[in-house]
Amino acid sequence: MGSAADDSRGPTLKDLPDAELVARIVDSDSAALAGLYDRFSPVLLALIRRVVGAAGDAEEVLQEVFIQVWRQADRYDSSRSSVSNWLSLITRSRSIDRLRKLQVKDRTAQAAFAEDPRLDTSPEGVRNVLFLERRGRIRSALDELPEAQRQVIELAFFKGMTQSEIAEGIGIPLGTVKTRTLLAMKKLREALKEDLRELL
């Protein structure tokens, strides 16, 4: 009897219905979150890129989508939509929010340069200052993360490594890298919530 129960868990996670994965996420099952990520991330990333464009921003939006899934899985109602439609709605909303923020940042940089040309010879210089300020604040937030989560974030964002490269480089499963990244991003968003409009 025990072996039958075991067989219904981890090894067959990829075969579970979408709604069952969401139900497990409600119970804080990080493996279910990683399974949902593996199942839907390619399609959702393509959707984000159609809206946002920039690859780097698209990856960040994808992380935000699954952080929201982790935090709000209990809001999913299978009687109202499929999991794929629910994820698509979250993704569209996050993508549009990011696009608006990018447009605001560009307008802010252009306005700052117009008011004081001494800042730099181009709006790009203003954006660089904003980037450095953001990086410094994120650095402080990173120091508060558990070592394992901080490691994957640093390798991804400061070393430019893909999740597959991180998994191979430090010798852990790819699913573990994805889960640590999602949990770390959740904590960073909480730590930086006061500055979120400026930072993201």
HURA-V711608 format. One record per pair of residues at least 12 apart in sequence whose C-alpha atoms are under 10 Angstrom apart, sorted by sequence separation. I is the first residue (numbers start at 1). J is the second residue. D is the distance in Angstrom with one decimal. If there is no record, write none. Layout:
# HURA-V711608
i->I j->J d->D
i->I j->J d->D
This chain:
# HURA-V711608
i->20 j->32 d->8.7
i->21 j->33 d->7.2
i->46 j->58 d->8.6
i->48 j->60 d->9.9
i->49 j->61 d->9.5
i->110 j->122 d->8.4
i->111 j->123 d->8.6
i->113 j->125 d->8.9
i->142 j->154 d->8.3
i->163 j->175 d->9.2
i->165 j->177 d->9.9
i->166 j->178 d->9.9
i->21 j->34 d->9.5
i->22 j->35 d->9.9
i->45 j->58 d->6.6
i->48 j->61 d->7.3
i->49 j->62 d->9.9
i->109 j->122 d->9.1
i->110 j->123 d->5.4
i->113 j->126 d->7.3
i->153 j->166 d->9.7
i->163 j->176 d->9.8
i->164 j->177 d->8.3
i->18 j->32 d->9.6
i->21 j->35 d->7.5
i->22 j->36 d->7.9
i->44 j->58 d->9.5
i->45 j->59 d->7.1
i->48 j->62 d->7.5
i->109 j->123 d->5.4
i->110 j->124 d->8.8
i->112 j->126 d->7.5
i->152 j->166 d->6.9
i->155 j->169 d->9.7
i->163 j->177 d->6.5
i->164 j->178 d->9.3
i->21 j->36 d->6.6
i->45 j->60 d->9.9
i->47 j->62 d->9.8
i->108 j->123 d->9.1
i->109 j->124 d->7.6
i->111 j->126 d->9.9
i->139 j->154 d->9.3
i->151 j->166 d->9.3
i->152 j->167 d->8.8
i->163 j->178 d->7.0
i->16 j->32 d->9.4
i->45 j->61 d->8.4
i->46 j->62 d->9.9
i->107 j->123 d->9.4
i->109 j->125 d->8.5
i->110 j->126 d->8.2
i->18 j->35 d->9.4
i->19 j->36 d->9.8
i->44 j->61 d->9.7
i->45 j->62 d->6.3
i->69 j->86 d->9.7
i->106 j->123 d->8.1
i->109 j->126 d->5.7
i->110 j->127 d->9.3
i->13 j->31 d->8.2
i->14 j->32 d->8.7
i->18 j->36 d->7.3
i->41 j->59 d->9.8
i->44 j->62 d->7.2
i->45 j->63 d->9.8
i->69 j->87 d->8.1
i->106 j->124 d->9.1
i->108 j->126 d->9.0
i->109 j->127 d->6.2
i->152 j->170 d->9.2
i->163 j->181 d->8.9
i->13 j->32 d->7.2
i->16 j->35 d->9.3
i->17 j->36 d->9.9
i->68 j->87 d->9.8
i->108 j->127 d->9.1
i->109 j->128 d->9.8
i->151 j->170 d->9.5
i->14 j->34 d->9.9
i->15 j->35 d->9.5
i->16 j->36 d->9.9
i->42 j->62 d->9.7
i->106 j->126 d->9.6
i->109 j->129 d->9.9
i->10 j->31 d->7.9
i->13 j->34 d->9.9
i->14 j->35 d->6.3
i->18 j->39 d->8.9
i->41 j->62 d->7.4
i->44 j->65 d->9.1
i->66 j->87 d->8.8
i->69 j->90 d->8.5
i->105 j->126 d->9.9
i->106 j->127 d->8.0
i->109 j->130 d->8.9
i->10 j->32 d->8.9
i->13 j->35 d->7.0
i->14 j->36 d->8.5
i->18 j->40 d->9.8
i->41 j->63 d->9.4
i->65 j->87 d->7.8
i->68 j->90 d->8.1
i->105 j->127 d->8.0
i->9 j->32 d->10.0
i->13 j->36 d->9.6
i->65 j->88 d->9.4
i->68 j->91 d->9.8
i->135 j->158 d->9.7
i->14 j->38 d->8.8
i->41 j->65 d->9.7
i->65 j->89 d->9.9
i->66 j->90 d->9.2
i->152 j->176 d->9.9
i->153 j->177 d->9.4
i->10 j->35 d->10.0
i->14 j->39 d->8.1
i->37 j->62 d->9.3
i->41 j->66 d->9.1
i->65 j->90 d->6.4
i->66 j->91 d->9.1
i->105 j->130 d->9.2
i->152 j->177 d->6.7
i->156 j->181 d->9.0
i->37 j->63 d->9.4
i->64 j->90 d->9.5
i->65 j->91 d->5.9
i->68 j->94 d->9.6
i->151 j->177 d->9.7
i->152 j->178 d->8.9
i->64 j->91 d->8.7
i->65 j->92 d->9.4
i->153 j->180 d->8.5
i->37 j->65 d->9.8
i->62 j->90 d->10.0
i->65 j->93 d->9.2
i->149 j->177 d->8.5
i->152 j->180 d->7.1
i->153 j->181 d->6.3
i->37 j->66 d->7.3
i->62 j->91 d->7.4
i->65 j->94 d->6.8
i->148 j->177 d->9.3
i->151 j->180 d->9.2
i->152 j->181 d->6.4
i->153 j->182 d->9.5
i->36 j->66 d->8.8
i->61 j->91 d->7.8
i->64 j->94 d->7.4
i->65 j->95 d->9.1
i->149 j->179 d->9.0
i->150 j->180 d->8.6
i->151 j->181 d->9.3
i->61 j->92 d->9.8
i->64 j->95 d->9.6
i->149 j->180 d->5.2
i->150 j->181 d->8.5
i->153 j->184 d->7.3
i->34 j->66 d->9.2
i->37 j->69 d->10.0
i->61 j->93 d->10.0
i->62 j->94 d->8.5
i->148 j->180 d->7.3
i->149 j->181 d->6.4
i->152 j->184 d->8.7
i->153 j->185 d->8.2
i->33 j->66 d->7.8
i->36 j->69 d->9.6
i->61 j->94 d->6.4
i->62 j->95 d->8.7
i->148 j->181 d->9.5
i->149 j->182 d->9.0
i->151 j->184 d->9.8
i->33 j->67 d->9.4
i->61 j->95 d->6.5
i->146 j->180 d->9.8
i->149 j->183 d->7.5
i->150 j->184 d->7.1
i->60 j->95 d->9.9
i->61 j->96 d->9.9
i->149 j->184 d->5.5
i->150 j->185 d->9.8
i->33 j->69 d->8.2
i->58 j->94 d->10.0
i->61 j->97 d->9.3
i->148 j->184 d->9.2
i->149 j->185 d->9.0
i->33 j->70 d->7.1
i->58 j->95 d->7.9
i->61 j->98 d->7.3
i->32 j->70 d->9.8
i->57 j->95 d->9.2
i->60 j->98 d->9.4
i->145 j->183 d->9.8
i->146 j->184 d->8.4
i->149 j->187 d->9.8
i->145 j->184 d->7.0
i->30 j->70 d->8.4
i->33 j->73 d->9.9
i->44 j->84 d->9.3
i->48 j->88 d->9.6
i->51 j->91 d->9.9
i->52 j->92 d->10.0
i->58 j->98 d->8.9
i->145 j->185 d->9.8
i->29 j->70 d->9.2
i->43 j->84 d->9.7
i->47 j->88 d->8.2
i->51 j->92 d->7.9
i->57 j->98 d->7.8
i->58 j->99 d->10.0
i->28 j->70 d->7.7
i->52 j->94 d->9.9
i->53 j->95 d->9.8
i->57 j->99 d->9.1
i->142 j->184 d->8.6
i->145 j->187 d->7.6
i->26 j->69 d->9.1
i->27 j->70 d->9.8
i->28 j->71 d->9.1
i->40 j->83 d->9.8
i->44 j->87 d->7.9
i->48 j->91 d->6.8
i->51 j->94 d->9.9
i->52 j->95 d->6.2
i->142 j->185 d->9.8
i->144 j->187 d->9.1
i->145 j->188 d->8.1
i->25 j->69 d->8.2
i->26 j->70 d->7.5
i->40 j->84 d->7.7
i->44 j->88 d->6.9
i->47 j->91 d->7.7
i->48 j->92 d->7.1
i->51 j->95 d->6.2
i->52 j->96 d->7.5
i->144 j->188 d->8.9
i->25 j->70 d->6.4
i->26 j->71 d->8.2
i->28 j->73 d->9.4
i->39 j->84 d->9.9
i->43 j->88 d->9.1
i->47 j->92 d->7.6
i->48 j->93 d->9.8
i->50 j->95 d->9.1
i->51 j->96 d->6.9
i->52 j->97 d->9.5
i->54 j->99 d->9.9
i->57 j->102 d->9.2
i->142 j->187 d->9.1
i->25 j->71 d->8.8
i->26 j->72 d->7.9
i->27 j->73 d->9.1
i->41 j->87 d->9.8
i->44 j->90 d->9.8
i->45 j->91 d->8.7
i->48 j->94 d->8.5
i->49 j->95 d->8.4
i->52 j->98 d->7.1
i->53 j->99 d->8.8
i->141 j->187 d->8.6
i->142 j->188 d->7.2
i->145 j->191 d->9.9
i->22 j->69 d->8.3
i->25 j->72 d->9.2
i->26 j->73 d->5.4
i->27 j->74 d->9.0
i->36 j->83 d->9.7
i->40 j->87 d->8.4
i->44 j->91 d->6.8
i->48 j->95 d->5.7
i->51 j->98 d->9.1
i->52 j->99 d->5.5
i->141 j->188 d->6.3
i->144 j->191 d->8.9
i->22 j->70 d->8.8
i->25 j->73 d->6.4
i->26 j->74 d->5.5
i->40 j->88 d->9.6
i->44 j->92 d->9.0
i->47 j->95 d->8.5
i->48 j->96 d->8.8
i->51 j->99 d->7.3
i->52 j->100 d->9.3
i->140 j->188 d->9.9
i->141 j->189 d->9.2
i->24 j->73 d->9.0
i->25 j->74 d->8.3
i->26 j->75 d->9.1
i->141 j->190 d->9.5
i->142 j->191 d->9.3
i->22 j->72 d->9.8
i->23 j->73 d->7.4
i->24 j->74 d->9.9
i->26 j->76 d->9.5
i->45 j->95 d->10.0
i->48 j->98 d->9.6
i->52 j->102 d->8.8
i->138 j->188 d->7.6
i->141 j->191 d->6.3
i->22 j->73 d->6.1
i->23 j->74 d->7.6
i->48 j->99 d->9.8
i->138 j->189 d->9.7
i->140 j->191 d->9.5
i->141 j->192 d->7.3
i->21 j->73 d->9.7
i->22 j->74 d->8.1
i->140 j->192 d->9.8
i->22 j->75 d->9.9
i->23 j->76 d->8.8
i->138 j->191 d->9.0
i->22 j->76 d->7.8
i->137 j->191 d->9.8
i->138 j->192 d->7.7
i->137 j->192 d->8.0
i->22 j->78 d->9.9
i->19 j->76 d->8.7
i->19 j->77 d->9.2
i->137 j->195 d->8.9
i->19 j->78 d->7.1
i->18 j->78 d->10.0
i->22 j->83 d->8.0
i->134 j->195 d->9.0
i->138 j->199 d->8.8
i->21 j->83 d->9.5
i->134 j->196 d->9.8
i->137 j->199 d->8.7
i->19 j->82 d->7.9
i->20 j->83 d->9.8
i->18 j->82 d->8.3
i->19 j->83 d->6.3
i->134 j->198 d->8.1
i->135 j->199 d->8.8
i->18 j->83 d->6.1
i->19 j->84 d->9.6
i->133 j->198 d->9.9
i->134 j->199 d->5.7
i->17 j->83 d->9.5
i->18 j->84 d->8.1
i->133 j->199 d->8.6
i->134 j->200 d->8.7
i->130 j->198 d->8.7
i->131 j->199 d->8.3
i->130 j->199 d->8.4
i->105 j->198 d->8.4
i->104 j->198 d->9.8
i->105 j->199 d->9.8
i->105 j->200 d->9.3
i->101 j->197 d->7.8
i->101 j->198 d->8.7
i->101 j->199 d->9.5
i->102 j->200 d->8.3
i->101 j->200 d->7.1
i->56 j->157 d->9.9
i->98 j->200 d->7.6
i->97 j->200 d->9.8
i->70 j->182 d->8.6
i->66 j->179 d->10.0
i->70 j->183 d->8.7
i->67 j->181 d->9.7
i->68 j->182 d->9.9
i->63 j->178 d->9.4
i->67 j->182 d->6.1
i->71 j->186 d->8.7
i->66 j->182 d->7.0
i->67 j->183 d->7.4
i->70 j->186 d->8.8
i->65 j->182 d->9.7
i->66 j->183 d->9.6
i->67 j->184 d->9.4
i->63 j->181 d->8.2
i->64 j->182 d->8.3
i->67 j->185 d->7.2
i->68 j->186 d->8.4
i->63 j->182 d->6.3
i->66 j->185 d->9.7
i->67 j->186 d->5.8
i->62 j->182 d->9.8
i->63 j->183 d->9.6
i->66 j->186 d->9.2
i->67 j->187 d->9.5
i->64 j->185 d->7.7
i->63 j->185 d->7.2
i->64 j->186 d->8.0
i->67 j->189 d->9.3
i->63 j->186 d->8.8
i->60 j->185 d->9.2
i->64 j->189 d->8.9
i->38 j->175 d->8.4
i->37 j->175 d->9.2
i->61 j->200 d->9.9
i->34 j->174 d->9.4
i->35 j->175 d->8.0
i->38 j->178 d->9.1
i->60 j->200 d->9.4
i->34 j->175 d->5.9
i->37 j->178 d->8.2
i->33 j->175 d->9.5
i->34 j->176 d->8.0
i->37 j->179 d->9.2
i->34 j->177 d->9.3
i->35 j->178 d->9.8
i->57 j->200 d->9.5
i->31 j->175 d->7.7
i->34 j->178 d->6.5
i->35 j->179 d->9.7
i->30 j->175 d->9.5
i->31 j->176 d->8.3
i->33 j->178 d->9.1
i->34 j->179 d->5.9
i->37 j->182 d->9.9
i->30 j->176 d->9.1
i->33 j->179 d->7.4
i->34 j->180 d->9.7
i->31 j->178 d->9.7
i->32 j->179 d->9.6
i->30 j->178 d->9.7
i->31 j->179 d->7.4
i->34 j->182 d->8.9
i->30 j->179 d->6.4
i->33 j->182 d->9.0
i->30 j->180 d->9.1
i->30 j->182 d->9.3
i->30 j->183 d->8.9
